[in-house]
């Protein structure tokens, strides 16, 4: 997976990285509760196409 390095891309984290943060914070391990936790903690979800696959990334605003 190749991603260009620019300022906006440096702050992106994947769902797996966000999941680890949420579980450490005491959130149940499922997509819905992790998504709600992310919104409450000011993470914004974006979809980017990387290697012809759409992947979900998050960044904190």
N, CA, C and O atoms as a Tripos MOL2 file, in Angstrom:
@<TRIPOS>MOLECULE
protein
  244   243    61     0     0
PROTEIN
NO_CHARGES

@<TRIPOS>ATOM
      1 N           0.8410   -1.1640    0.0000 N.3       1 UNK1
      2 CA          0.0000    0.0000    0.0000 C.3       1 UNK1
      3 C           0.8920    1.2350    0.0000 C.2       1 UNK1
      4 O           1.7320    1.4050    0.8840 O.2       1 UNK1
      5 N           0.7070    2.0880   -0.9880 N.am      2 UNK2
      6 CA          1.4950    3.3060   -1.0830 C.3       2 UNK2
      7 C           0.5800    4.5000   -0.8810 C.2       2 UNK2
      8 O          -0.4390    4.6440   -1.5570 O.2       2 UNK2
      9 N           0.9530    5.3400    0.0470 N.am      3 UNK3
     10 CA          0.1920    6.5500    0.3190 C.3       3 UNK3
     11 C           1.1630    7.7190    0.2420 C.2       3 UNK3
     12 O           2.2510    7.6730    0.8150 O.2       3 UNK3
     13 N           0.7620    8.7640   -0.4690 N.am      4 UNK4
     14 CA          1.6140    9.9430   -0.5750 C.3       4 UNK4
     15 C           1.7410   10.6060    0.7890 C.2       4 UNK4
     16 O           0.7960   10.6120    1.5790 O.2       4 UNK4
     17 N           2.8980   11.1560    1.0540 N.am      5 UNK5
     18 CA          3.1100   11.8630    2.3090 C.3       5 UNK5
     19 C           2.8460   13.3480    2.1110 C.2       5 UNK5
     20 O           3.6000   14.0410    1.4270 O.2       5 UNK5
     21 N           1.7880   13.8160    2.7050 N.am      6 UNK6
     22 CA          1.5420   15.2450    2.8160 C.3       6 UNK6
     23 C           0.9090   15.4850    4.1780 C.2       6 UNK6
     24 O           0.6340   14.5360    4.9130 O.2       6 UNK6
     25 N           0.6820   16.7150    4.5100 N.am      7 UNK7
     26 CA          0.2310   17.0400    5.8620 C.3       7 UNK7
     27 C          -1.0910   16.3760    6.2270 C.2       7 UNK7
     28 O          -1.2490   15.9030    7.3520 O.2       7 UNK7
     29 N          -2.0350   16.3330    5.3050 N.am      8 UNK8
     30 CA         -3.3320   15.7270    5.6080 C.3       8 UNK8
     31 C          -3.2120   14.2230    5.8050 C.2       8 UNK8
     32 O          -3.9170   13.6490    6.6360 O.2       8 UNK8
     33 N          -2.3390   13.5890    5.0590 N.am      9 UNK9
     34 CA         -2.2060   12.1410    5.1410 C.3       9 UNK9
     35 C          -1.4340   11.6980    6.3770 C.2       9 UNK9
     36 O          -1.5760   10.5560    6.8140 O.2       9 UNK9
     37 N          -0.6230   12.5820    6.9450 N.am     10 UNK10
     38 CA          0.1680   12.2150    8.1190 C.3      10 UNK10
     39 C          -0.7030   11.9450    9.3390 C.2      10 UNK10
     40 O          -0.3190   11.1720   10.2160 O.2      10 UNK10
     41 N          -1.8640   12.5720    9.4020 N.am     11 UNK11
     42 CA         -2.7250   12.4520   10.5730 C.3      11 UNK11
     43 C          -3.7250   11.3130   10.4710 C.2      11 UNK11
     44 O          -4.4810   11.0860   11.4140 O.2      11 UNK11
     45 N          -3.7530   10.5900    9.3560 N.am     12 UNK12
     46 CA         -4.7430    9.5360    9.1670 C.3      12 UNK12
     47 C          -4.3540    8.2810    9.9320 C.2      12 UNK12
     48 O          -3.1870    7.8920    9.9730 O.2      12 UNK12
     49 N          -5.3670    7.6520   10.5410 N.am     13 UNK13
     50 CA         -5.1520    6.3590   11.1810 C.3      13 UNK13
     51 C          -6.1780    5.3810   10.6270 C.2      13 UNK13
     52 O          -7.2520    5.7870   10.1850 O.2      13 UNK13
     53 N          -5.8560    4.1210   10.6510 N.am     14 UNK14
     54 CA         -6.7510    3.0960   10.1260 C.3      14 UNK14
     55 C          -7.7430    2.6640   11.2060 C.2      14 UNK14
     56 O          -7.6090    3.0250   12.3760 O.2      14 UNK14
     57 N          -8.7310    1.8900   10.7900 N.am     15 UNK15
     58 CA         -9.7180    1.3800   11.7360 C.3      15 UNK15
     59 C          -9.0520    0.5130   12.7980 C.2      15 UNK15
     60 O          -9.4320    0.5680   13.9670 O.2      15 UNK15
     61 N          -8.0660   -0.2840   12.4030 N.am     16 UNK16
     62 CA         -7.3990   -1.1700   13.3550 C.3      16 UNK16
     63 C          -6.6790   -0.3700   14.4390 C.2      16 UNK16
     64 O          -6.7030   -0.7550   15.6080 O.2      16 UNK16
     65 N          -6.0420    0.7350   14.0640 N.am     17 UNK17
     66 CA         -5.3710    1.5870   15.0500 C.3      17 UNK17
     67 C          -6.3830    2.2660   15.9640 C.2      17 UNK17
     68 O          -6.1620    2.3850   17.1690 O.2      17 UNK17
     69 N          -7.4960    2.7120   15.3800 N.am     18 UNK18
     70 CA         -8.5510    3.3430   16.1710 C.3      18 UNK18
     71 C          -9.1780    2.3340   17.1240 C.2      18 UNK18
     72 O          -9.5060    2.6680   18.2620 O.2      18 UNK18
     73 N          -9.3430    1.1070   16.6610 N.am     19 UNK19
     74 CA         -9.9280    0.0390   17.4780 C.3      19 UNK19
     75 C          -9.0890   -0.2160   18.7250 C.2      19 UNK19
     76 O          -9.6310   -0.3970   19.8150 O.2      19 UNK19
     77 N          -7.7690   -0.2310   18.5680 N.am     20 UNK20
     78 CA         -6.8740   -0.4500   19.7130 C.3      20 UNK20
     79 C          -7.0380    0.6730   20.7310 C.2      20 UNK20
     80 O          -7.0930    0.4200   21.9340 O.2      20 UNK20
     81 N          -7.1160    1.9230   20.2460 N.am     21 UNK21
     82 CA         -7.3020    3.0650   21.1530 C.3      21 UNK21
     83 C          -8.6290    2.9590   21.8960 C.2      21 UNK21
     84 O          -8.6940    3.2220   23.0970 O.2      21 UNK21
     85 N          -9.6870    2.5740   21.1820 N.am     22 UNK22
     86 CA        -11.0110    2.4890   21.7930 C.3      22 UNK22
     87 C         -11.0660    1.3810   22.8440 C.2      22 UNK22
     88 O         -11.6400    1.5780   23.9150 O.2      22 UNK22
     89 N         -10.4860    0.2380   22.5560 N.am     23 UNK23
     90 CA        -10.5060   -0.8820   23.5050 C.3      23 UNK23
     91 C          -9.7180   -0.5270   24.7600 C.2      23 UNK23
     92 O         -10.1170   -0.8890   25.8670 O.2      23 UNK23
     93 N          -8.5940    0.1840   24.5920 N.am     24 UNK24
     94 CA         -7.8260    0.6310   25.7610 C.3      24 UNK24
     95 C          -8.6310    1.6000   26.6190 C.2      24 UNK24
     96 O          -8.4140    1.7080   27.8260 O.2      24 UNK24
     97 N          -9.5680    2.3060   25.9740 N.am     25 UNK25
     98 CA        -10.4030    3.2710   26.6840 C.3      25 UNK25
     99 C         -11.6330    2.6100   27.3080 C.2      25 UNK25
    100 O         -12.4390    3.2890   27.9450 O.2      25 UNK25
    101 N         -11.7870    1.2930   27.1310 N.am     26 UNK26
    102 CA        -12.8670    0.5650   27.7820 C.3      26 UNK26
    103 C         -14.1160    0.3680   26.9480 C.2      26 UNK26
    104 O         -15.1800    0.0850   27.5000 O.2      26 UNK26
    105 N         -14.0190    0.5100   25.6350 N.am     27 UNK27
    106 CA        -15.1640    0.3640   24.7410 C.3      27 UNK27
    107 C         -15.2920   -1.0980   24.3220 C.2      27 UNK27
    108 O         -14.2900   -1.7950   24.1690 O.2      27 UNK27
    109 N         -16.5410   -1.5610   24.1370 N.am     28 UNK28
    110 CA        -16.7650   -2.9270   23.6680 C.3      28 UNK28
    111 C         -16.1750   -3.1020   22.2740 C.2      28 UNK28
    112 O         -16.0720   -2.1420   21.5110 O.2      28 UNK28
    113 N         -15.7920   -4.3230   21.9510 N.am     29 UNK29
    114 CA        -15.1220   -4.6010   20.6840 C.3      29 UNK29
    115 C         -16.1350   -4.9550   19.6000 C.2      29 UNK29
    116 O         -16.2810   -6.1230   19.2400 O.2      29 UNK29
    117 N         -16.8340   -3.9450   19.0790 N.am     30 UNK30
    118 CA        -17.6520   -4.1280   17.8850 C.3      30 UNK30
    119 C         -17.6940   -2.8130   17.1100 C.2      30 UNK30
    120 O         -17.4190   -1.7500   17.6670 O.2      30 UNK30
    121 N         -18.0380   -2.8870   15.8280 N.am     31 UNK31
    122 CA        -17.9450   -1.7240   14.9460 C.3      31 UNK31
    123 C         -18.8260   -0.5650   15.3910 C.2      31 UNK31
    124 O         -18.4220    0.5950   15.3070 O.2      31 UNK31
    125 N         -20.0200   -0.8740   15.8620 N.am     32 UNK32
    126 CA        -20.9640    0.1870   16.2100 C.3      32 UNK32
    127 C         -20.4640    1.0000   17.3960 C.2      32 UNK32
    128 O         -20.4280    2.2290   17.3310 O.2      32 UNK32
    129 N         -20.0800    0.3340   18.4710 N.am     33 UNK33
    130 CA        -19.6460    1.0820   19.6520 C.3      33 UNK33
    131 C         -18.3160    1.7920   19.4040 C.2      33 UNK33
    132 O         -18.0880    2.8740   19.9430 O.2      33 UNK33
    133 N         -17.4460    1.2040   18.6050 N.am     34 UNK34
    134 CA        -16.1880    1.8790   18.2750 C.3      34 UNK34
    135 C         -16.4740    3.1130   17.4160 C.2      34 UNK34
    136 O         -15.8310    4.1470   17.5950 O.2      34 UNK34
    137 N         -17.4180    3.0190   16.4990 N.am     35 UNK35
    138 CA        -17.8010    4.1710   15.6800 C.3      35 UNK35
    139 C         -18.4090    5.2860   16.4960 C.2      35 UNK35
    140 O         -18.1060    6.4570   16.2680 O.2      35 UNK35
    141 N         -19.2640    4.9440   17.4460 N.am     36 UNK36
    142 CA        -19.8600    5.9560   18.3230 C.3      36 UNK36
    143 C         -18.7790    6.5870   19.1860 C.2      36 UNK36
    144 O         -18.7590    7.8050   19.3640 O.2      36 UNK36
    145 N         -17.8770    5.7700   19.7240 N.am     37 UNK37
    146 CA        -16.7660    6.2830   20.5270 C.3      37 UNK37
    147 C         -15.9170    7.2540   19.7010 C.2      37 UNK37
    148 O         -15.4990    8.3010   20.1960 O.2      37 UNK37
    149 N         -15.6690    6.8970   18.4380 N.am     38 UNK38
    150 CA        -14.8550    7.7500   17.5690 C.3      38 UNK38
    151 C         -15.5220    9.1040   17.3570 C.2      38 UNK38
    152 O         -14.8600   10.1400   17.4200 O.2      38 UNK38
    153 N         -16.8220    9.1030   17.1060 N.am     39 UNK39
    154 CA        -17.5250   10.3760   16.9160 C.3      39 UNK39
    155 C         -17.5120   11.2170   18.1810 C.2      39 UNK39
    156 O         -17.3240   12.4320   18.1160 O.2      39 UNK39
    157 N         -17.7090   10.5860   19.3260 N.am     40 UNK40
    158 CA        -17.7070   11.3300   20.5850 C.3      40 UNK40
    159 C         -16.3280   11.8900   20.9170 C.2      40 UNK40
    160 O         -16.2180   12.8890   21.6280 O.2      40 UNK40
    161 N         -15.2760   11.2490   20.4060 N.am     41 UNK41
    162 CA        -13.9100   11.7120   20.6490 C.3      41 UNK41
    163 C         -13.3580   12.5140   19.4750 C.2      41 UNK41
    164 O         -12.1440   12.6560   19.3250 O.2      41 UNK41
    165 N         -14.2620   13.0370   18.6410 N.am     42 UNK42
    166 CA        -13.9390   13.9590   17.5480 C.3      42 UNK42
    167 C         -13.0460   13.3540   16.4660 C.2      42 UNK42
    168 O         -12.1380   14.0170   15.9650 O.2      42 UNK42
    169 N         -13.3020   12.1050   16.1110 N.am     43 UNK43
    170 CA        -12.6320   11.5000   14.9670 C.3      43 UNK43
    171 C         -13.5720   11.5950   13.7760 C.2      43 UNK43
    172 O         -14.7660   11.3210   13.9010 O.2      43 UNK43
    173 N         -13.0460   11.9800   12.6290 N.am     44 UNK44
    174 CA        -13.8170   12.1170   11.4070 C.3      44 UNK44
    175 C         -13.4530   10.9680   10.4790 C.2      44 UNK44
    176 O         -12.2740   10.6640   10.2950 O.2      44 UNK44
    177 N         -14.4530   10.3350    9.8980 N.am     45 UNK45
    178 CA        -14.2440    9.1630    9.0470 C.3      45 UNK45
    179 C         -14.2210    9.5870    7.5810 C.2      45 UNK45
    180 O         -15.0990   10.3180    7.1240 O.2      45 UNK45
    181 N         -13.2120    9.1240    6.8540 N.am     46 UNK46
    182 CA        -13.1530    9.3640    5.4140 C.3      46 UNK46
    183 C         -12.8520    8.0510    4.7110 C.2      46 UNK46
    184 O         -12.2720    7.1300    5.2860 O.2      46 UNK46
    185 N         -13.2600    7.9920    3.4620 N.am     47 UNK47
    186 CA        -12.9800    6.8200    2.6400 C.3      47 UNK47
    187 C         -12.0270    7.2480    1.5330 C.2      47 UNK47
    188 O         -12.2720    8.2380    0.8440 O.2      47 UNK47
    189 N         -10.9520    6.5090    1.3670 N.am     48 UNK48
    190 CA         -9.9690    6.7970    0.3250 C.3      48 UNK48
    191 C          -9.7290    5.5350   -0.4820 C.2      48 UNK48
    192 O          -9.7680    4.4230    0.0440 O.2      48 UNK48
    193 N          -9.4800    5.7260   -1.7640 N.am     49 UNK49
    194 CA         -9.1890    4.5980   -2.6360 C.3      49 UNK49
    195 C          -7.6760    4.4040   -2.6790 C.2      49 UNK49
    196 O          -6.9410    5.2900   -3.1150 O.2      49 UNK49
    197 N          -7.2190    3.2440   -2.2260 N.am     50 UNK50
    198 CA         -5.8000    2.9090   -2.2100 C.3      50 UNK50
    199 C          -5.6450    1.5600   -2.8980 C.2      50 UNK50
    200 O          -6.2520    0.5720   -2.4840 O.2      50 UNK50
    201 N          -4.8400    1.5210   -3.9390 N.am     51 UNK51
    202 CA         -4.6270    0.2960   -4.7170 C.3      51 UNK51
    203 C          -5.9460   -0.2970   -5.2010 C.2      51 UNK51
    204 O          -6.1640   -1.5050   -5.1050 O.2      51 UNK51
    205 N          -6.8210    0.5560   -5.7190 N.am     52 UNK52
    206 CA         -8.1380    0.1810   -6.2480 C.3      52 UNK52
    207 C          -9.0410   -0.4730   -5.2100 C.2      52 UNK52
    208 O          -9.9670   -1.1980   -5.5750 O.2      52 UNK52
    209 N          -8.7960   -0.2370   -3.9400 N.am     53 UNK53
    210 CA         -9.6730   -0.6820   -2.8640 C.3      53 UNK53
    211 C         -10.0460    0.5300   -2.0300 C.2      53 UNK53
    212 O          -9.2060    1.3860   -1.7520 O.2      53 UNK53
    213 N         -11.2970    0.6000   -1.6350 N.am     54 UNK54
    214 CA        -11.7270    1.6920   -0.7710 C.3      54 UNK54
    215 C         -11.4150    1.3060    0.6640 C.2      54 UNK54
    216 O         -11.8490    0.2610    1.1490 O.2      54 UNK54
    217 N         -10.6590    2.1610    1.3370 N.am     55 UNK55
    218 CA        -10.3030    1.9180    2.7280 C.3      55 UNK55
    219 C         -10.8100    3.0650    3.5810 C.2      55 UNK55
    220 O         -10.9230    4.1990    3.1140 O.2      55 UNK55
    221 N         -11.1120    2.7660    4.8240 N.am     56 UNK56
    222 CA        -11.6240    3.7680    5.7460 C.3      56 UNK56
    223 C         -10.4880    4.2480    6.6330 C.2      56 UNK56
    224 O          -9.7640    3.4530    7.2320 O.2      56 UNK56
    225 N         -10.3490    5.5640    6.7030 N.am     57 UNK57
    226 CA         -9.3560    6.1920    7.5580 C.3      57 UNK57
    227 C         -10.0620    7.1690    8.4870 C.2      57 UNK57
    228 O         -11.1740    7.6150    8.2050 O.2      57 UNK57
    229 N          -9.4160    7.4920    9.5810 N.am     58 UNK58
    230 CA         -9.9530    8.4450   10.5420 C.3      58 UNK58
    231 C          -8.9040    9.5000   10.8240 C.2      58 UNK58
    232 O          -7.7050    9.2250   10.7870 O.2      58 UNK58
    233 N          -9.3650   10.7160   11.1070 N.am     59 UNK59
    234 CA         -8.4550   11.7260   11.6290 C.3      59 UNK59
    235 C          -9.1940   12.5540   12.6610 C.2      59 UNK59
    236 O         -10.4150   12.6950   12.6120 O.2      59 UNK59
    237 N          -8.4360   13.0940   13.5870 N.am     60 UNK60
    238 CA         -9.0160   13.8570   14.6850 C.3      60 UNK60
    239 C          -9.0780   15.3130   14.2740 C.2      60 UNK60
    240 O          -8.0920   15.8820   13.8050 O.2      60 UNK60
    241 N         -10.2630   15.9210   14.4560 N.am     61 UNK61
    242 CA        -10.4110   17.3330   14.1010 C.3      61 UNK61
    243 C         -10.5320   18.1900   15.3120 C.2      61 UNK61
    244 O         -10.6640   19.4080   15.1950 O.2      61 UNK61
@<TRIPOS>BOND
     1     1     2 1
     2     2     3 1
     3     3     4 2
     4     3     5 am
     5     5     6 1
     6     6     7 1
     7     7     8 2
     8     7     9 am
     9     9    10 1
    10    10    11 1
    11    11    12 2
    12    11    13 am
    13    13    14 1
    14    14    15 1
    15    15    16 2
    16    15    17 am
    17    17    18 1
    18    18    19 1
    19    19    20 2
    20    19    21 am
    21    21    22 1
    22    22    23 1
    23    23    24 2
    24    23    25 am
    25    25    26 1
    26    26    27 1
    27    27    28 2
    28    27    29 am
    29    29    30 1
    30    30    31 1
    31    31    32 2
    32    31    33 am
    33    33    34 1
    34    34    35 1
    35    35    36 2
    36    35    37 am
    37    37    38 1
    38    38    39 1
    39    39    40 2
    40    39    41 am
    41    41    42 1
    42    42    43 1
    43    43    44 2
    44    43    45 am
    45    45    46 1
    46    46    47 1
    47    47    48 2
    48    47    49 am
    49    49    50 1
    50    50    51 1
    51    51    52 2
    52    51    53 am
    53    53    54 1
    54    54    55 1
    55    55    56 2
    56    55    57 am
    57    57    58 1
    58    58    59 1
    59    59    60 2
    60    59    61 am
    61    61    62 1
    62    62    63 1
    63    63    64 2
    64    63    65 am
    65    65    66 1
    66    66    67 1
    67    67    68 2
    68    67    69 am
    69    69    70 1
    70    70    71 1
    71    71    72 2
    72    71    73 am
    73    73    74 1
    74    74    75 1
    75    75    76 2
    76    75    77 am
    77    77    78 1
    78    78    79 1
    79    79    80 2
    80    79    81 am
    81    81    82 1
    82    82    83 1
    83    83    84 2
    84    83    85 am
    85    85    86 1
    86    86    87 1
    87    87    88 2
    88    87    89 am
    89    89    90 1
    90    90    91 1
    91    91    92 2
    92    91    93 am
    93    93    94 1
    94    94    95 1
    95    95    96 2
    96    95    97 am
    97    97    98 1
    98    98    99 1
    99    99   100 2
   100    99   101 am
   101   101   102 1
   102   102   103 1
   103   103   104 2
   104   103   105 am
   105   105   106 1
   106   106   107 1
   107   107   108 2
   108   107   109 am
   109   109   110 1
   110   110   111 1
   111   111   112 2
   112   111   113 am
   113   113   114 1
   114   114   115 1
   115   115   116 2
   116   115   117 am
   117   117   118 1
   118   118   119 1
   119   119   120 2
   120   119   121 am
   121   121   122 1
   122   122   123 1
   123   123   124 2
   124   123   125 am
   125   125   126 1
   126   126   127 1
   127   127   128 2
   128   127   129 am
   129   129   130 1
   130   130   131 1
   131   131   132 2
   132   131   133 am
   133   133   134 1
   134   134   135 1
   135   135   136 2
   136   135   137 am
   137   137   138 1
   138   138   139 1
   139   139   140 2
   140   139   141 am
   141   141   142 1
   142   142   143 1
   143   143   144 2
   144   143   145 am
   145   145   146 1
   146   146   147 1
   147   147   148 2
   148   147   149 am
   149   149   150 1
   150   150   151 1
   151   151   152 2
   152   151   153 am
   153   153   154 1
   154   154   155 1
   155   155   156 2
   156   155   157 am
   157   157   158 1
   158   158   159 1
   159   159   160 2
   160   159   161 am
   161   161   162 1
   162   162   163 1
   163   163   164 2
   164   163   165 am
   165   165   166 1
   166   166   167 1
   167   167   168 2
   168   167   169 am
   169   169   170 1
   170   170   171 1
   171   171   172 2
   172   171   173 am
   173   173   174 1
   174   174   175 1
   175   175   176 2
   176   175   177 am
   177   177   178 1
   178   178   179 1
   179   179   180 2
   180   179   181 am
   181   181   182 1
   182   182   183 1
   183   183   184 2
   184   183   185 am
   185   185   186 1
   186   186   187 1
   187   187   188 2
   188   187   189 am
   189   189   190 1
   190   190   191 1
   191   191   192 2
   192   191   193 am
   193   193   194 1
   194   194   195 1
   195   195   196 2
   196   195   197 am
   197   197   198 1
   198   198   199 1
   199   199   200 2
   200   199   201 am
   201   201   202 1
   202   202   203 1
   203   203   204 2
   204   203   205 am
   205   205   206 1
   206   206   207 1
   207   207   208 2
   208   207   209 am
   209   209   210 1
   210   210   211 1
   211   211   212 2
   212   211   213 am
   213   213   214 1
   214   214   215 1
   215   215   216 2
   216   215   217 am
   217   217   218 1
   218   218   219 1
   219   219   220 2
   220   219   221 am
   221   221   222 1
   222   222   223 1
   223   223   224 2
   224   223   225 am
   225   225   226 1
   226   226   227 1
   227   227   228 2
   228   227   229 am
   229   229   230 1
   230   230   231 1
   231   231   232 2
   232   231   233 am
   233   233   234 1
   234   234   235 1
   235   235   236 2
   236   235   237 am
   237   237   238 1
   238   238   239 1
   239   239   240 2
   240   239   241 am
   241   241   242 1
   242   242   243 1
   243   243   244 2
@<TRIPOS>SUBSTRUCTURE
     1 UNK1         2 RESIDUE 1 A UNK
     2 UNK2         6 RESIDUE 1 A UNK
     3 UNK3        10 RESIDUE 1 A UNK
     4 UNK4        14 RESIDUE 1 A UNK
     5 UNK5        18 RESIDUE 1 A UNK
     6 UNK6        22 RESIDUE 1 A UNK
     7 UNK7        26 RESIDUE 1 A UNK
     8 UNK8        30 RESIDUE 1 A UNK
     9 UNK9        34 RESIDUE 1 A UNK
    10 UNK10       38 RESIDUE 1 A UNK
    11 UNK11       42 RESIDUE 1 A UNK
    12 UNK12       46 RESIDUE 1 A UNK
    13 UNK13       50 RESIDUE 1 A UNK
    14 UNK14       54 RESIDUE 1 A UNK
    15 UNK15       58 RESIDUE 1 A UNK
    16 UNK16       62 RESIDUE 1 A UNK
    17 UNK17       66 RESIDUE 1 A UNK
    18 UNK18       70 RESIDUE 1 A UNK
    19 UNK19       74 RESIDUE 1 A UNK
    20 UNK20       78 RESIDUE 1 A UNK
    21 UNK21       82 RESIDUE 1 A UNK
    22 UNK22       86 RESIDUE 1 A UNK
    23 UNK23       90 RESIDUE 1 A UNK
    24 UNK24       94 RESIDUE 1 A UNK
    25 UNK25       98 RESIDUE 1 A UNK
    26 UNK26      102 RESIDUE 1 A UNK
    27 UNK27      106 RESIDUE 1 A UNK
    28 UNK28      110 RESIDUE 1 A UNK
    29 UNK29      114 RESIDUE 1 A UNK
    30 UNK30      118 RESIDUE 1 A UNK
    31 UNK31      122 RESIDUE 1 A UNK
    32 UNK32      126 RESIDUE 1 A UNK
    33 UNK33      130 RESIDUE 1 A UNK
    34 UNK34      134 RESIDUE 1 A UNK
    35 UNK35      138 RESIDUE 1 A UNK
    36 UNK36      142 RESIDUE 1 A UNK
    37 UNK37      146 RESIDUE 1 A UNK
    38 UNK38      150 RESIDUE 1 A UNK
    39 UNK39      154 RESIDUE 1 A UNK
    40 UNK40      158 RESIDUE 1 A UNK
    41 UNK41      162 RESIDUE 1 A UNK
    42 UNK42      166 RESIDUE 1 A UNK
    43 UNK43      170 RESIDUE 1 A UNK
    44 UNK44      174 RESIDUE 1 A UNK
    45 UNK45      178 RESIDUE 1 A UNK
    46 UNK46      182 RESIDUE 1 A UNK
    47 UNK47      186 RESIDUE 1 A UNK
    48 UNK48      190 RESIDUE 1 A UNK
    49 UNK49      194 RESIDUE 1 A UNK
    50 UNK50      198 RESIDUE 1 A UNK
    51 UNK51      202 RESIDUE 1 A UNK
    52 UNK52      206 RESIDUE 1 A UNK
    53 UNK53      210 RESIDUE 1 A UNK
    54 UNK54      214 RESIDUE 1 A UNK
    55 UNK55      218 RESIDUE 1 A UNK
    56 UNK56      222 RESIDUE 1 A UNK
    57 UNK57      226 RESIDUE 1 A UNK
    58 UNK58      230 RESIDUE 1 A UNK
    59 UNK59      234 RESIDUE 1 A UNK
    60 UNK60      238 RESIDUE 1 A UNK
    61 UNK61      242 RESIDUE 1 A UNK
